[in-house]
Amino acid sequence: MSVAALLAESAVRHRELKAITVNGQSTSYGQLWDETRAYAGALREAGIEAEDRVAVLIPNVTDFARVYYAILSLGAIVVPVHALLKKQEIAYVLDDASAKMLVCAAPLLGEGAAGAELAGVQLLSVLAPEELKTDRLEDRAAKASPITTYVPQHPENIATILYTSGTTGTPKGALGTHLALVEQTSTMLLDTIDMRVGDKIFGGLPLFHTFGQTAVLNTGIRAGAEIVLLPKFTAKGALDLVLDENIDIFFGVPTMYVALLEAGKTRTDNPTKLRYAVSGGAALPVAILTAFQDRFGAPIHEGYGLTETSPVAAFNQLGREPRPGTIGTAVWGVDVEIADPGYPQEIRLLPTGELGELVVRGHNLFSGYLNRPEATAEAVVDGWFRTGDLGTKDEDGYLRIMDRTKDMILRNGYNVYPREVEEVLVGHPEISNAAVYGIPHEVHGQEIAASITLEPGSTLTAESIRAWISEQIAAYKYPRHIEIVSEFPLGPSGKILKRELVAKHGA
């Protein structure tokens, strides 16, 4: 088994079809596999062997796919690097992963080359002009003997090391197996989502992140779809792709849906061809889901996953009625249950309907954290991965996320779930998005705060929002501290970084 087989097989089945399109330039499946084999030959001649770790610092362009599958086809391990990291952070990843090489795209060489130098790691470039005088992978590929095919792997061999965003402490490398990643594509296409040969897929999710890498790149390549990449997400760029390129399937996180809705008000000229939309990465307020479906005509199917679950664990999937406000049901071959969070060293499953911590087991689980046996033992208990997310499961198996265990607010002894308050706030017609979080308080333990973005032209003030929300929900739940912001701090996948909002209050 090999993740590289996803491209190799599709190159046979769909040789002439478009695989990836960037800025109007398309690469067919046959061409992409031929170029990948040439890259693999060059990497092999540069000394890359099975089980070597090769870091990849490339934005959403075709070379990400070429390099990604070339490394995997040699039996080596891909270590994707977040494209916004600085040199010290890049060096940390390279050191922690014991990377043998970094392949870096020209636009990211400023920090990438410095990070590789700090870590003492060999550097190859892609997309770099000759005058930069870098060691170009393209030049090496032009002279190397291409590989014939990929090296088969044991299913439990490691394919990727994906670094978690490090909400607590330094980032950890999650070990993804060939089995987990290949089985994700099988499960997604057979039972989970409506993706077809030739579909145009929106490729705005970062490919260095698990959501974009598995759900968009690997699953899209397996399906024989055309992945239309957006090198850097902007609301206008995304809207133009959706409308002008006739995108069939949109993959995004909630902040992307908010941005697309906002941009959509500036263009009413083109009807959309969107058939299907997928949301993950964070809870999607129902008001945003409804507004998007009204504007673009495509139903949003919400799902749930983490880096450690490769990522999809639950989804509003094919053959079952989607239920807005839920993350659907567990995907094929995966169990998602609710456990008592009060017993971190054992799994005590709770009865249907009770609130607890989501725990996951199945073919999608990662193989542990690199060089961190204690963190692995804490996260995987009795074969179940403890997600750290609080939620419920009803009698039909539909799951609902309340919040991260660490995001739950305890005010005067009462539990307050930020998502519940956010849903109410976003329901206001002049509020475009909201983030609710707890800040320390000497009397109440924690006080509730909210950062809010407004619709253009809104005259709402913090005081008027506070007065309105206080009439909508119980007194212990509504935010006393409200700030209106122009934008949110976002993580690599587009999640709102609440820890930065909390830190700002602390400062």
NORVENPE-V373453 format. One record per residue. N is the residue number from 1. OMEGA is omega in whole degrees, -180 to 180 (* if undefined). Layout:
n	omega
N	OMEGA
N	OMEGA
This chain:
n	omega
1	177
2	174
3	179
4	178
5	179
6	179
7	-177
8	-180
9	-179
10	177
11	176
12	-174
13	-172
14	-169
15	-174
16	-179
17	176
18	178
19	-177
20	176
21	176
22	178
23	176
24	179
25	-175
26	175
27	-179
28	179
29	180
30	179
31	-179
32	179
33	177
34	179
35	178
36	179
37	177
38	176
39	-180
40	177
41	179
42	179
43	178
44	179
45	176
46	175
47	-180
48	-179
49	178
50	177
51	172
52	177
53	180
54	-180
55	-176
56	178
57	-173
58	177
59	-178
60	175
61	-174
62	-179
63	175
64	-179
65	-180
66	-177
67	-179
68	-178
69	177
70	178
71	-178
72	-178
73	177
74	-175
75	176
76	-173
77	-180
78	175
79	180
80	-179
81	178
82	-170
83	-179
84	-179
85	175
86	-170
87	-180
88	180
89	177
90	179
91	178
92	-180
93	-179
94	179
95	-175
96	-178
97	-174
98	-178
99	178
100	-174
101	170
102	172
103	-170
104	177
105	-176
106	-178
107	-176
108	-176
109	-179
110	178
111	-176
112	-180
113	179
114	178
115	178
116	179
117	178
118	-177
119	-178
120	-175
121	177
122	-177
123	169
124	-180
125	165
126	176
127	-178
128	175
129	-176
130	-176
131	176
132	179
133	175
134	175
135	-169
136	178
137	179
138	-180
139	179
140	-179
141	-180
142	-178
143	-173
144	172
145	-180
146	173
147	178
148	178
149	-178
150	177
151	180
152	-178
153	168
154	-176
155	-177
156	172
157	-178
158	179
159	-176
160	167
161	-178
162	-177
163	177
164	-173
165	171
166	178
167	174
168	179
169	-179
170	180
171	179
172	179
173	179
174	-175
175	179
176	-178
177	174
178	-180
179	-176
180	-176
181	179
182	-179
183	176
184	-178
185	178
186	-178
187	-180
188	-172
189	-177
190	-167
191	-165
192	-175
193	-180
194	178
195	-173
196	175
197	177
198	176
199	172
200	-175
201	177
202	-177
203	180
204	175
205	-179
206	-177
207	177
208	-179
209	-174
210	-178
211	180
212	-176
213	-177
214	-172
215	-178
216	-173
217	-174
218	-178
219	178
220	178
221	179
222	-175
223	-173
224	179
225	174
226	-179
227	-179
228	-172
229	173
230	-173
231	176
232	-176
233	165
234	-178
235	-180
236	180
237	179
238	-180
239	179
240	178
241	-177
242	-175
243	-174
244	-179
245	178
246	179
247	178
248	-175
249	178
250	173
251	179
252	172
253	-174
254	-180
255	177
256	179
257	176
258	-179
259	-179
260	177
261	-179
262	180
263	-178
264	179
265	-178
266	-179
267	176
268	-172
269	-173
270	170
271	-179
272	176
273	-177
274	179
275	-166
276	178
277	-177
278	177
279	177
280	177
281	177
282	-179
283	179
284	178
285	-176
286	180
287	178
288	178
289	-178
290	-179
291	180
292	-180
293	179
294	-176
295	-172
296	173
297	-179
298	177
299	175
300	176
301	-176
302	178
303	-174
304	176
305	179
306	176
307	-176
308	178
309	163
310	-4
311	-163
312	177
313	-179
314	-175
315	169
316	-161
317	179
318	174
319	177
320	-179
321	177
322	178
323	179
324	-179
325	176
326	174
327	178
328	-178
329	-180
330	179
331	-175
332	175
333	-177
334	174
335	172
336	-178
337	180
338	-178
339	178
340	-178
341	-180
342	-180
343	-173
344	-176
345	175
346	-180
347	175
348	-177
349	-178
350	178
351	179
352	176
353	-178
354	-180
355	178
356	-178
357	176
358	175
359	-172
360	169
361	180
362	-177
363	-175
364	-176
365	175
366	-176
367	180
368	178
369	-178
370	175
371	-180
372	-177
373	-179
374	178
375	178
376	-179
377	179
378	-176
379	-177
380	-176
381	-180
382	178
383	180
384	173
385	178
386	-171
387	-173
388	178
389	179
390	179
391	179
392	176
393	-178
394	-175
395	177
396	179
397	179
398	-176
399	180
400	179
401	174
402	-180
403	168
404	177
405	-178
406	180
407	179
408	-178
409	178
410	-178
411	-179
412	179
413	179
414	175
415	176
416	-178
417	-176
418	-176
419	-179
420	-180
421	179
422	179
423	-179
424	-179
425	-177
426	176
427	176
428	-174
429	-178
430	178
431	-177
432	179
433	-178
434	173
435	-178
436	-175
437	-180
438	174
439	-176
440	178
441	-172
442	-180
443	-174
444	-175
445	172
446	172
447	-176
448	179
449	178
450	170
451	-168
452	169
453	-175
454	172
455	179
456	178
457	-179
458	177
459	179
460	173
461	178
462	-178
463	-179
464	177
465	-179
466	180
467	-179
468	-175
469	-180
470	178
471	-176
472	-175
473	-176
474	-175
475	-178
476	-175
477	-168
478	-177
479	176
480	179
481	180
482	174
483	177
484	-176
485	178
486	179
487	180
488	168
489	-175
490	175
491	-175
492	-179
493	-179
494	176
495	173
496	-178
497	-177
498	-179
499	178
500	176
501	177
502	-179
503	180
504	177
505	180
506	-180
507	*
